[in-house]
Amino acid sequence: MAERRGPRRLGRRPAPGLIAGRTAACALSLAVLGVSGFAWYTTDQLNGVSRSHALDQARKNAPSTSTPPSTSC
């Protein structure tokens, strides 16, 4: 007949700090995944949309920067 032993010991339980750290790392990775997915979705939706050219106009109307500004102390 097989020998019967007492109940199995599963080992020590991880420290509460370790559990909290793993939970925080998991939550952070899910947040990063969600934000990057949302960013990808919104930029994908903007393809083909006519975007503003306000910055191009501002650069065109800006003063020339070919001459460095004079430095006076």
PAZAPA-4460 file (N, C-alpha, C; in steps of 0.05 Angstrom, whole numbers, plus 32768, in hexadecimal, padded with zeros to 4 digits):
% residues 73
    n_x    n_y    n_z   ca_x   ca_y   ca_z    c_x    c_y    c_z   seq   type   mol
   8010   7FE9   8000   8000   8000   8000   8012   8019   8000     1      M     A
   8007   802E   7FF4   8017   8047   7FF2   8018   8054   800D     2      A     A
   802E   8060   8011   8032   806D   802B   8024   8089   802A     3      E     A
   8015   808E   803F   8007   80A8   8040   8016   80BB   8051     4      R     A
   8019   80D3   8046   8027   80E8   8054   8013   80FD   805C     5      R     A
   801C   8110   806C   800A   8125   8075   8004   8138   805E     6      G     A
   7FF4   814D   8064   7FED   8160   804F   8006   816E   8043     7      P     A
   8005   8173   8029   801B   8180   801C   801E   819C   8025     8      R     A
   8036   81A4   8027   803D   81C0   802C   8043   81CE   8012     9      R     A
   8035   81E4   800C   8039   81F1   7FF3   8050   8205   7FF3    10      L     A
   805C   820A   8009   8072   821D   800A   806A   8237   8017    11      G     A
   807D   8248   8019   8078   8262   8025   8068   8274   8013    12      R     A
   8058   8285   801F   8048   8298   8010   805A   82B0   800A    13      R     A
   8059   82BB   7FF2   806A   82D2   7FEB   8063   82EA   7FFD    14      P     A
   8077   82FB   8001   8074   8312   8012   805F   8325   8006    15      A     A
   8051   8334   8017   803D   8347   800D   8048   835C   7FFA    16      P     A
   8061   8365   8000   806E   8378   7FEE   8073   836D   7FD2    17      G     A
   807A   8354   7FD1   807E   8347   7FB7   8064   8345   7FA7    18      L     A
   804F   833E   7FB5   8034   833D   7FA8   802C   8358   7F9F    19      I     A
   8030   836D   7FAF   8028   8388   7FA8   8039   8392   7F90    20      A     A
   8053   838B   7F90   8065   8393   7F7A   805D   8386   7F60    21      G     A
   8056   836C   7F61   804D   835F   7F49   8033   836A   7F3F    22      R     A
   8021   8370   7F51   8007   837C   7F4A   800B   8397   7F3D    23      T     A
   801D   83A7   7F48   8022   83C2   7F3D   802F   83BF   7F21    24      A     A
   8042   83AD   7F1E   804E   83A9   7F04   803A   83A0   7EEF    25      A     A
   8028   838E   7EF7   8014   8385   7EE4   8001   839B   7EDD    26      C     A
   7FF9   83AB   7EF1   7FE7   83C2   7EEB   7FF4   83D6   7ED9    27      A     A
   800E   83DC   7EDE   801C   83EF   7ECD   801F   83E5   7EB0    28      L     A
   8025   83CB   7EAD   8027   83C1   7E92   800D   83C1   7E83    29      S     A
   7FF7   83BC   7E91   7FDD   83BD   7E85   7FD6   83DA   7E7D    30      L     A
   7FDD   83ED   7E8E   7FD9   840A   7E88   7FE8   8412   7E70    31      A     A
   8001   840A   7E6E   8012   8411   7E57   8006   8404   7E3D    32      V     A
   7FFE   83EC   7E3F   7FF2   83DE   7E28   7FD8   83ED   7E20    33      L     A
   7FC8   83F5   7E33   7FAF   8403   7E2C   7FB4   841E   7E20    34      G     A
   7FC7   842D   7E2B   7FCD   8447   7E20   7FD9   8445   7E04    35      V     A
   7FEB   8432   7E00   7FF7   842F   7DE5   7FE3   8426   7DD1    36      S     A
   7FD1   8414   7DD9   7FBC   840C   7DC7   7FA9   8422   7DC0    37      G     A
   7FA2   8433   7DD4   7F91   844A   7DCE   7F9F   845E   7DBB    38      F     A
   7FB9   8462   7DC0   7FC8   8475   7DAE   7FC9   846A   7D92    39      A     A
   7FCE   8450   7D8F   7FCF   8444   7D75   7FB4   8446   7D67    40      W     A
   7F9E   8441   7D76   7F84   8443   7D6B   7F7D   845F   7D61    41      Y     A
   7F84   8473   7D72   7F7D   848F   7D6A   7F8E   8498   7D52    42      T     A
   7FA7   8491   7D52   7FB7   849A   7D3A   7FAF   848B   7D21    43      T     A
   7FA6   8472   7D25   7F9C   8463   7D0E   7F83   846F   7D03    44      D     A
   7F72   847A   7D15   7F59   8487   7D0D   7F5E   84A1   7CFF    45      Q     A
   7F75   84AE   7D05   7F7B   84C8   7CF9   7F87   84C6   7CDE    46      L     A
   7F8E   84AF   7CD5   7F99   84AC   7CBA   7F84   84B4   7CA5    47      N     A
   7F8B   84C6   7C94   7F79   84CF   7C80   7F6A   84E8   7C88    48      G     A
   7F6D   84F1   7CA1   7F60   8509   7CAA   7F71   8521   7CA3    49      V     A
   7F65   8536   7C98   7F74   854E   7C92   7F7C   855C   7CAC    50      S     A
   7F96   855D   7CB0   7FA0   8569   7CC9   7FA7   8586   7CC4    51      R     A
   7FA9   8595   7CD9   7FAF   85B2   7CD8   7FCC   85B6   7CCF    52      S     A
   7FD0   85CC   7CC0   7FEB   85D4   7CB8   7FF3   85ED   7CC5    53      H     A
   7FE9   85F2   7CDE   7FEF   860B   7CEC   800C   860D   7CF2    54      A     A
   8019   85F8   7CFA   8036   85FA   7D00   8046   85FF   7CE7    55      L     A
   803E   85F4   7CD1   804D   85FA   7CB8   804B   8617   7CB1    56      D     A
   8033   8623   7CB5   8030   863F   7CAF   8040   8650   7CC3    57      Q     A
   8041   8648   7CDC   8050   8657   7CF0   806E   8657   7CE9    58      A     A
   8078   8640   7CE1   8094   863E   7CD9   809A   864F   7CC1    59      R     A
   8087   864F   7CAE   808C   865F   7C95   808C   867D   7C9B    60      K     A
   807C   8686   7CAE   807A   86A2   7CB4   808E   86AB   7CCA    61      N     A
   809D   8698   7CD5   80B0   869F   7CEA   80C8   86AD   7CDF    62      A     A
   80D5   86BE   7CEF   80ED   86CC   7CE5   8104   86B7   7CE0    63      P     A
   8115   86BF   7CCD   812B   86AD   7CC5   813E   86AA   7CDC    64      S     A
   8149   8692   7CDF   815D   868D   7CF4   8179   8688   7CE9    65      T     A
   817E   8692   7CD0   8198   868D   7CC4   81AE   869E   7CD2    66      S     A
   81A7   86B5   7CDC   81BB   86C6   7CEB   81B8   86C1   7D09    67      T     A
   81CD   86B9   7D16   81CB   86B4   7D33   81C5   86CE   7D42    68      P     A
   81B6   86CD   7D56   81B0   86E5   7D65   81C9   86EF   7D74    69      P     A
   81CB   870A   7D76   81E2   8715   7D84   81E0   8711   7DA2    70      S     A
   81F7   870B   7DAD   81F7   8707   7DCB   8204   8720   7DD8    71      T     A
   81F5   872C   7DE9   8200   8743   7DF8   81FD   873E   7E15    72      S     A
   8212   8745   7E23   8213   8740   7E40   820D   8759   7E50    73      C     A
***
